[in-house]
Amino acid sequence: MLKLRRYRTYLFSGLLTVVAFSLPMSLAAQNPDNTGMNRADRNSDQTTADQQQKDRSDQNVTDQIRRAIVGDKSLSMDAHNVKVITRDGQVTLKGPVRSESEKRTVEAKAVEVAGQDRVTNDLVIKPTK
């Protein structure tokens, strides 16, 4: 009985080890790395997320656009993670998306909330690996 219990303990710890080492690799494949894209934000003339105004109406516009984007389950994780920056009613979209179609879809969602002439689309199509 004691040998069986030890065997189960070793088996269980072995399974935990396999899961622990394989989990980070699978998560890394799913999580987009936007480090290269974010380097452009260091340029002082670029609109960045920290420039989002504290104005309640700007925050409301950003929140509505964000909900519309995240609520669309047909969009990729990259598209769900785009930056939405609203300053004085002007919306800037930044970040990578997977395709031209996603780029147009995200922009359309922003235009629906903010208006046709109030959206700047700085989204880029992420290169495929």
Backbone hydrogen bonds, N-H to C=O, Kabsch-Sander energy under -0.5 kcal/mol:
donor,donor_aa,acceptor,acceptor_aa,energy
5,R,1,M,-2.0
6,R,2,L,-2.2
7,Y,3,K,-2.4
8,R,4,L,-2.3
9,T,5,R,-2.2
10,Y,6,R,-2.7
11,L,7,Y,-2.7
12,F,8,R,-2.9
13,S,9,T,-2.5
14,G,10,Y,-2.2
15,L,11,L,-2.3
16,L,12,F,-2.3
17,T,13,S,-1.9
18,V,14,G,-2.1
19,V,15,L,-2.6
20,A,16,L,-2.9
21,F,17,T,-2.1
22,S,18,V,-2.0
23,L,19,V,-2.3
25,M,21,F,-0.6
26,S,22,S,-1.9
27,L,23,L,-2.4
28,A,24,P,-2.3
29,A,25,M,-1.4
30,Q,26,S,-0.8
30,Q,27,L,-0.7
31,N,27,L,-2.3
34,N,32,P,-0.7
38,N,34,N,-2.5
39,R,35,T,-0.9
39,R,36,G,-0.6
40,A,37,M,-0.9
41,D,38,N,-1.1
42,R,39,R,-1.6
43,N,40,A,-1.6
46,Q,43,N,-1.8
51,Q,48,T,-2.0
52,Q,49,A,-1.7
53,Q,86,T,-1.4
59,Q,55,D,-2.4
60,N,56,R,-2.3
61,V,57,S,-2.2
62,T,58,D,-2.5
63,D,59,Q,-2.7
64,Q,60,N,-2.4
65,I,61,V,-2.4
66,R,62,T,-2.8
67,R,63,D,-2.5
68,A,64,Q,-2.0
69,I,65,I,-2.4
70,V,66,R,-2.8
71,G,67,R,-2.1
72,D,68,A,-0.6
72,D,69,I,-1.1
73,K,71,G,-1.1
75,L,72,D,-1.6
80,H,76,S,-2.2
81,N,77,M,-1.1
81,N,78,D,-0.7
82,V,79,A,-1.4
83,K,94,K,-3.1
85,I,83,K,-0.5
85,I,92,T,-2.4
87,R,90,Q,-2.6
90,Q,87,R,-2.1
91,V,118,R,-3.4
92,T,85,I,-2.8
93,L,120,T,-2.7
94,K,83,K,-2.1
95,G,122,D,-0.7
97,V,124,V,-2.4
103,K,99,S,-2.0
104,R,100,E,-2.3
105,T,101,S,-2.4
106,V,102,E,-2.8
107,E,103,K,-2.0
108,A,104,R,-2.6
109,K,105,T,-1.9
110,A,106,V,-1.8
111,V,107,E,-2.7
112,E,108,A,-2.2
113,V,109,K,-1.1
114,A,110,A,-3.2
115,G,111,V,-1.9
118,R,115,G,-1.5
119,V,116,Q,-0.7
120,T,91,V,-3.1
121,N,119,V,-0.6
122,D,93,L,-2.4
122,D,120,T,-0.9
124,V,95,G,-2.3
126,K,97,V,-3.6
126,K,124,V,-0.6
